[in-house]
Amino acid sequence: MGPVVLSGLALALALPALALENGLALTPPMGWLAWERFRCNVDCRADPRNCISETLFFEMADRLAEDGWRELGYKYINIDDCWSAKQRDAAGRLVADPERFPRGIKALADYVHARGLKLGIYGDLGTLTCGGYPGTTLGYVEQDAQTFAEWGVDMLKLDGCYSSREEQAEGYPEMARALNSTGRPIVYSCSWPAYQGGLPPKLIIGNFGLSYEQSRSQMALWTVMAAPLLMSTDLRTISPSAKEILQNRLMIQINQDPLGIQGRRIVKEKSHIEVFLRPLSHAASALVFFSRRTDMPFLYTTSLAKLHFPEDAVYEVQDVYSGKIISGLKTGDSFSVVINPSGVVMWYLYPMALPAQPWHVVRQQAPSEGFHPVLL
């Protein structure tokens, strides 16, 4: 399962009694995650280049440090499932598989930190991890948190396979307390919402199965929703087109906006066109026009007024992918965008002139009510 990051404000909302303002994850974490691309491949004899081993993480750390990713904010190297030995040691501590991680996790963390990066690791609240390795059952929470801190871990993804709802309700908050008690700043990537019916974020651009248009759409939607940008692809062989999408500087600027406000869908058309809006700092905004169509490019016509922007405002608009700029777009002006099947058009809007009260107005709909404005 993918991570749902709970830290800072998000952790405060999820676990109000345990909230701690520790300065972590004030903007969405960015980095690389092993799971979606490399899964639980532990056969290092048959596939030494792609198995879950210290070599894989050393090489991905090199790529983040040397290929321009680190400077853009991609700083986390995250180990996922299947890294540990099949049994805890005599003291009950988790240990890395001795053949695949002969130098241990502490040495890997030291290497990652020396490259100006941070290390994430994986645990599971159940008796076993999803891949069948030792889990962090309720009796091991404090011990495992302390072990991760001693190793120099900077993020923990805690999954929930082989655990009950009752164990999750007790264990996830307990791990939050345990991590805070270590004294080491560790981002808590909590999978609890995924086991309550939520959808985990995975960023698989450059991996198998996505078209070019779908890749652009995933990046835009993750960005407008303020989701973590955790890549899961082979950075040693990534294509230039996928790298261009993932290294889009304006996209990353929007994702990392300091307001930290999650965007939301504000329009869902019968034509299978959807519009998402994210309020940004300095009264700027991000708009994503997304097509769920699979037939042909679609010409979508609207105005900022129809999208509930403030009256009498004037914006400079930059297309996030093409870089094209539209200057002097008024709220009442009609405009059209051509959206490819499964694709997006994404805009960054910066106000050139605003009315006296420059509110971002987003409309929500309650189940039994009509639309009503919410001022952000």
C-alpha positions as CSV (number, residue, x, y, z in Angstrom):
1,M,0.0,0.0,0.0
2,G,1.2,3.5,-0.6
3,P,1.8,6.2,2.0
4,V,-0.5,8.8,3.4
5,V,1.9,11.3,5.1
6,L,0.7,12.5,8.5
7,S,3.0,15.1,9.9
8,G,2.7,18.7,11.0
9,L,-0.8,20.0,10.3
10,A,-2.0,16.7,8.8
11,L,-0.9,14.8,11.9
12,A,-2.5,17.4,14.1
13,L,-5.8,16.9,12.3
14,A,-5.7,13.1,12.4
15,L,-4.4,12.7,15.9
16,P,-5.5,15.9,17.8
17,A,-4.5,14.7,21.2
18,L,-0.9,13.8,20.0
19,A,-0.2,16.8,17.8
20,L,3.3,18.0,17.7
21,E,4.6,21.0,15.7
22,N,8.0,19.6,14.8
23,G,8.6,21.4,11.5
24,L,8.3,18.2,9.4
25,A,6.5,17.9,6.1
26,L,5.2,21.5,6.1
27,T,5.1,21.0,2.3
28,P,4.7,17.6,0.6
29,P,7.7,15.4,0.9
30,M,9.6,14.7,-2.3
31,G,11.8,11.8,-3.2
32,W,11.9,8.2,-4.5
33,L,10.1,5.1,-3.2
34,A,11.1,1.5,-4.2
35,W,7.7,-0.2,-4.1
36,E,5.8,0.4,-7.3
37,R,8.8,-0.2,-9.6
38,F,10.7,-2.9,-7.7
39,R,8.1,-4.5,-5.4
40,C,9.4,-7.4,-3.4
41,N,12.1,-8.7,-5.8
42,V,14.6,-10.3,-3.4
43,D,16.3,-12.7,-5.9
44,C,19.6,-11.0,-6.1
45,R,21.3,-14.0,-7.7
46,A,19.1,-14.0,-10.7
47,D,18.4,-10.2,-10.9
48,P,21.2,-8.4,-9.0
49,R,20.5,-5.0,-10.6
50,N,16.8,-4.8,-9.7
51,C,16.5,-6.7,-6.4
52,I,15.8,-5.0,-3.1
53,S,19.3,-4.6,-1.8
54,E,21.7,-1.9,-0.6
55,T,23.1,-1.6,-4.1
56,L,19.8,-0.5,-5.5
57,F,19.5,2.2,-2.8
58,F,23.1,3.3,-3.2
59,E,22.6,3.7,-6.9
60,M,19.3,5.6,-6.6
61,A,20.9,7.9,-4.1
62,D,23.6,8.6,-6.6
63,R,21.1,9.4,-9.3
64,L,19.1,11.8,-7.0
65,A,22.4,13.6,-6.1
66,E,23.9,13.7,-9.5
67,D,21.1,14.1,-12.0
68,G,19.5,17.3,-10.7
69,W,16.8,15.8,-8.5
70,R,18.1,16.8,-5.1
71,E,18.3,20.5,-6.0
72,L,14.7,20.4,-7.1
73,G,13.6,19.0,-3.7
74,Y,13.6,15.2,-4.3
75,K,15.5,14.3,-1.2
76,Y,14.0,11.2,0.3
77,I,15.3,7.7,-0.6
78,N,12.6,5.4,0.7
79,I,13.0,1.7,1.3
80,D,9.8,-0.2,1.1
81,D,8.8,-3.8,2.1
82,C,11.1,-6.9,2.0
83,W,14.3,-5.2,3.3
84,S,14.5,-7.1,6.6
85,A,15.6,-10.6,7.6
86,K,12.8,-13.1,8.1
87,Q,13.3,-13.1,11.9
88,R,14.1,-10.5,14.5
89,D,17.4,-10.9,16.3
90,A,17.9,-12.4,19.8
91,A,17.0,-9.1,21.4
92,G,13.8,-8.8,19.4
93,R,15.2,-6.1,17.1
94,L,14.5,-5.8,13.4
95,V,17.6,-6.4,11.3
96,A,18.3,-6.0,7.7
97,D,18.7,-9.1,5.5
98,P,22.4,-9.9,5.9
99,E,22.9,-11.0,2.3
100,R,21.1,-8.1,0.6
101,F,22.1,-5.4,3.1
102,P,25.5,-6.7,4.5
103,R,26.5,-3.2,5.8
104,G,23.1,-2.7,7.5
105,I,20.7,0.2,7.4
106,K,22.9,2.6,9.5
107,A,25.6,2.5,6.9
108,L,23.0,3.1,4.1
109,A,21.6,6.1,6.0
110,D,25.2,7.5,6.5
111,Y,25.8,7.2,2.7
112,V,22.4,8.8,1.9
113,H,23.0,11.7,4.4
114,A,26.5,12.3,2.9
115,R,24.8,12.8,-0.4
116,G,22.6,15.5,1.0
117,L,19.6,13.2,1.1
118,K,17.3,11.6,3.6
119,L,16.4,7.9,4.2
120,G,13.0,6.5,4.6
121,I,12.2,2.9,5.8
122,Y,9.1,0.6,5.9
123,G,7.3,-1.1,8.7
124,D,3.9,-2.7,9.1
125,L,1.6,-2.6,12.1
126,G,0.6,-6.3,11.7
127,T,2.1,-9.5,12.7
128,L,3.7,-9.6,9.2
129,T,4.4,-7.0,6.6
130,C,2.5,-7.3,3.3
131,G,5.5,-9.2,1.9
132,G,5.6,-11.7,4.8
133,Y,8.5,-10.1,6.8
134,P,8.4,-9.4,10.6
135,G,5.8,-6.8,11.5
136,T,5.7,-4.1,14.2
137,T,3.0,-5.6,16.4
138,L,1.9,-3.6,19.3
139,G,4.5,-5.0,21.6
140,Y,7.3,-3.8,19.3
141,V,6.3,-0.2,18.5
142,E,8.6,1.6,20.9
143,Q,11.5,-0.7,20.2
144,D,11.2,-0.3,16.5
145,A,10.8,3.4,16.7
146,Q,14.0,3.6,18.7
147,T,15.8,1.3,16.3
148,F,14.9,3.4,13.3
149,A,16.1,6.5,15.1
150,E,19.4,4.9,16.0
151,W,19.9,4.0,12.4
152,G,19.4,7.6,11.3
153,V,16.1,7.1,9.5
154,D,14.3,10.3,8.4
155,M,10.9,8.9,7.4
156,L,8.8,5.8,8.4
157,K,6.1,4.4,6.2
158,L,3.9,2.2,8.4
159,D,1.7,-0.2,6.5
160,G,-1.3,-2.2,7.9
161,C,-1.3,-5.7,6.5
162,Y,-2.2,-8.5,8.9
163,S,-3.6,-6.0,11.5
164,S,-7.2,-5.5,12.6
165,R,-9.1,-2.2,12.8
166,E,-8.8,-2.2,16.5
167,E,-5.0,-2.8,16.3
168,Q,-4.7,0.1,13.8
169,A,-6.8,2.4,16.0
170,E,-4.4,1.7,18.9
171,G,-1.1,1.2,17.0
172,Y,-0.9,4.1,14.6
173,P,-1.3,6.8,17.3
174,E,1.1,4.7,19.5
175,M,3.8,4.9,16.8
176,A,3.3,8.7,16.5
177,R,4.1,8.9,20.2
178,A,7.0,6.6,20.0
179,L,8.6,8.4,17.0
180,N,8.2,11.7,18.8
181,S,9.8,10.2,21.9
182,T,13.0,9.2,20.1
183,G,14.0,12.9,19.8
184,R,14.9,12.4,16.1
185,P,12.8,14.2,13.5
186,I,11.1,11.4,11.5
187,V,8.3,12.0,9.1
188,Y,5.5,9.6,9.7
189,S,4.0,8.2,6.5
190,C,0.9,6.6,7.9
191,S,-1.1,4.1,5.9
192,W,-4.1,4.1,8.3
193,P,-6.4,6.1,5.9
194,A,-5.7,3.6,3.2
195,Y,-7.2,0.8,5.3
196,Q,-10.3,3.0,6.0
197,G,-11.1,3.2,2.3
198,G,-8.7,6.0,1.2
199,L,-6.5,5.9,-1.8
200,P,-2.7,5.9,-1.4
201,P,-0.6,8.3,-3.5
202,K,1.8,6.6,-5.9
203,L,3.8,8.6,-8.5
204,I,4.7,6.1,-11.3
205,I,5.7,8.4,-14.1
206,G,8.5,6.7,-16.1
207,N,7.3,3.3,-14.9
208,F,5.4,0.8,-16.9
209,G,1.8,1.3,-18.0
210,L,1.4,5.0,-18.3
211,S,1.1,6.9,-21.6
212,Y,2.7,10.3,-22.0
213,E,-0.7,12.1,-21.5
214,Q,-1.5,10.0,-18.4
215,S,2.0,10.8,-17.0
216,R,1.4,14.5,-17.4
217,S,-2.1,14.1,-15.8
218,Q,-0.7,12.3,-12.8
219,M,1.9,14.9,-12.1
220,A,-0.6,17.7,-12.4
221,L,-3.3,16.0,-10.3
222,W,-0.8,15.1,-7.5
223,T,0.5,18.7,-7.6
224,V,-2.9,20.3,-7.4
225,M,-3.9,18.0,-4.5
226,A,-0.7,18.8,-2.6
227,A,0.3,15.1,-2.6
228,P,3.8,13.9,-1.8
229,L,5.9,13.6,-4.9
230,L,7.4,10.2,-4.3
231,M,8.7,8.7,-7.6
232,S,8.8,5.0,-8.1
233,T,10.7,4.4,-11.3
234,D,14.2,3.4,-12.3
235,L,16.1,6.6,-12.3
236,R,19.1,4.9,-14.0
237,T,17.1,4.4,-17.2
238,I,14.3,7.0,-17.0
239,S,13.3,8.5,-20.3
240,P,13.9,12.1,-21.2
241,S,10.2,12.8,-21.5
242,A,9.4,11.3,-18.0
243,K,12.3,13.2,-16.5
244,E,11.1,16.4,-18.0
245,I,7.6,16.0,-16.5
246,L,9.0,15.1,-13.0
247,Q,11.6,18.0,-13.1
248,N,9.1,20.7,-14.2
249,R,10.2,23.6,-12.0
250,L,6.9,25.5,-12.0
251,M,5.0,22.3,-11.2
252,I,7.3,21.7,-8.2
253,Q,6.9,25.3,-7.1
254,I,3.1,24.8,-7.0
255,N,3.4,21.5,-5.2
256,Q,5.6,23.0,-2.6
257,D,3.6,26.2,-2.1
258,P,4.0,27.2,1.6
259,L,0.3,27.7,2.2
260,G,-0.1,23.9,2.0
261,I,-3.7,24.1,1.0
262,Q,-5.0,21.0,-0.8
263,G,-6.8,21.6,-4.1
264,R,-10.2,20.3,-4.9
265,R,-12.4,19.5,-7.8
266,I,-14.7,22.4,-8.5
267,V,-16.3,21.3,-11.8
268,K,-17.4,17.9,-13.1
269,E,-19.0,18.1,-16.6
270,K,-21.1,15.6,-18.4
271,S,-18.5,15.8,-21.2
272,H,-16.1,14.0,-18.8
273,I,-14.1,17.1,-18.2
274,E,-13.1,18.0,-14.6
275,V,-11.6,21.2,-13.3
276,F,-9.5,21.4,-10.1
277,L,-8.4,24.5,-8.2
278,R,-5.7,25.0,-5.7
279,P,-5.3,28.3,-3.9
280,L,-1.6,29.4,-3.6
281,S,0.3,32.0,-1.7
282,H,0.3,35.6,-2.8
283,A,-3.3,35.2,-4.1
284,A,-2.1,33.0,-6.9
285,S,-3.9,29.9,-8.1
286,A,-3.4,26.6,-9.9
287,L,-6.0,25.3,-12.3
288,V,-6.1,21.8,-13.8
289,F,-8.4,21.0,-16.7
290,F,-8.5,17.2,-16.8
291,S,-10.1,14.9,-19.4
292,R,-11.4,11.5,-18.7
293,R,-12.3,11.1,-22.3
294,T,-10.6,8.4,-24.5
295,D,-11.8,9.5,-27.9
296,M,-10.4,12.8,-29.2
297,P,-9.1,16.1,-27.9
298,F,-11.8,18.2,-26.4
299,L,-12.3,22.0,-26.7
300,Y,-13.4,23.2,-23.3
301,T,-14.7,26.8,-23.0
302,T,-15.3,28.6,-19.8
303,S,-14.3,31.7,-17.9
304,L,-12.7,32.5,-14.5
305,A,-16.1,33.9,-13.4
306,K,-17.7,30.5,-14.0
307,L,-14.9,29.0,-12.0
308,H,-15.8,31.3,-9.1
309,F,-12.8,33.6,-9.2
310,P,-13.3,37.1,-7.7
311,E,-15.0,39.7,-9.9
312,D,-13.0,42.4,-11.6
313,A,-9.7,40.6,-11.1
314,V,-7.0,40.5,-13.8
315,Y,-4.5,37.6,-14.1
316,E,-1.3,36.7,-15.9
317,V,-1.6,33.0,-16.8
318,Q,1.2,30.6,-17.5
319,D,0.7,27.1,-19.0
320,V,2.7,24.9,-16.6
321,Y,3.7,22.5,-19.3
322,S,4.2,24.6,-22.4
323,G,5.3,27.8,-20.7
324,K,2.9,29.9,-22.8
325,I,1.8,33.1,-21.1
326,I,-1.6,34.8,-21.4
327,S,-1.4,38.4,-20.0
328,G,-4.4,40.4,-18.8
329,L,-7.0,37.7,-18.5
330,K,-10.0,39.2,-16.8
331,T,-12.4,37.2,-14.7
332,G,-15.3,37.7,-17.1
333,D,-13.3,36.8,-20.3
334,S,-14.2,33.6,-22.0
335,F,-11.4,31.3,-23.0
336,S,-10.9,27.8,-24.5
337,V,-8.4,25.1,-23.8
338,V,-7.8,21.9,-25.8
339,I,-7.5,18.9,-23.6
340,N,-6.1,15.6,-25.0
341,P,-7.8,12.3,-24.0
342,S,-6.6,11.2,-20.5
343,G,-4.7,14.5,-20.5
344,V,-4.5,17.8,-18.8
345,V,-4.0,21.5,-19.3
346,M,-2.6,23.1,-16.2
347,W,-2.4,26.8,-15.5
348,Y,-0.6,28.9,-12.9
349,L,-2.5,32.2,-12.4
350,Y,-0.9,35.2,-10.8
351,P,-3.0,38.3,-10.1
352,M,-2.1,41.5,-12.0
353,A,-5.0,43.4,-10.3
354,L,-7.4,42.3,-7.6
355,P,-10.6,43.6,-6.1
356,A,-10.7,45.0,-2.6
357,Q,-11.1,41.5,-1.1
358,P,-9.0,39.1,-3.2
359,W,-10.6,35.9,-1.9
360,H,-10.2,32.6,-3.6
361,V,-13.8,31.4,-3.8
362,V,-14.3,27.6,-4.0
363,R,-17.7,26.1,-4.2
364,Q,-18.6,22.9,-2.3
365,Q,-21.7,20.8,-2.4
366,A,-23.2,19.2,0.7
367,P,-25.2,15.9,0.0
368,S,-28.6,17.6,0.4
369,E,-27.8,21.2,-0.5
370,G,-26.9,23.3,-3.5
371,F,-23.6,24.8,-4.1
372,H,-22.4,27.4,-1.6
373,P,-19.1,29.5,-1.6
374,V,-16.3,28.8,0.8
375,L,-13.7,31.5,1.3
376,L,-10.2,30.2,1.6
